[in-house]
Amino acid sequence: MLLKQIHKGIIECGTDEAGRGCLSGPVTAAAVILPLDFESSLLNDSKKLSRKRRYELRTLIEEQALDYHVSHVMMGEIDQINILQASLLAMHQAIDGLKLRPEHIAVDGNKFNPYPEVGSTTVIKGDGKYLHIAAASILAKTYRDDYMAAIALEHPEYGWEQNQGYPTKKHRAAIKKYGATPYHRMSFKLLPD
């Protein structure tokens, strides 16, 4: 089972993002505060779980979390400020959306912009080490997948309901054939040279 918190006995939120490497759609982040007695042997990095398991765990997280919030940063803003800054902004916005103020922030990855008046710790592969970061990874991934499935109805030719906007062969072939949509990140290399 994953570890509960970096600092025991305080209100600590975990945060993570999904969709950094995609050619289309937002980058999505979640912040989650779990109860101190929360336990789940199933909770893990969202990338290591099946789609079905992720959605089962999302229900569990939403029912049992003390607080959680999910935030999208859209394509235009990604193009303006770059994907790293957009990812960090999405995490800040997710934390901003919490009703409970965390006393510490556990961040997946190795970069984070300081959050006003709250300390933070970055943890490489934290979504596979801490429950609250894993919970954030699951919410970020499933909410972003829901967004991509919704816009796939507008543009079925890109296969977003399967590839979620990642640079698969089918996605790139569709960009070559049909061009980019308003959902594409124009600052990204949409097609190889």
C-alpha angles and dihedrals in degrees: 000000000000123000117267104223144343091232112034122225100018134098100270125170127204120216134190140156138222132205104037094135097045126114093213141030132033130306106244129203135185134197119202134186112195125195114262090244095050113131133177127158089193098058113103144134105318090232090064094054133078119249090249092051092048091056092045089052092046089061091048092048094048092048096047106030116107086220140344138173134186126206134188123206106201132227098261092055092045088054092049101046103021129251097275093053090043090053092050091046091052090053091049091049091050090052090045088057094058116107090204113066110229120227091208136013124220109202128197110230136020102283133066135151110234112266115225112270095340124100121228140196124205115216121193107227087002091155087070094045110042130047096220093050090047089050090052091049091054094049093046092049097045096044090049091047089052090052092049092048089052095051090043086070088063094045109024093164092076096059093227093155086066105029098032089217097303116142099265123158091254093050093048092045089054092049089051092049102037104020128229125319129214085263093063122098103240093195089063125085097253095182131028116246 
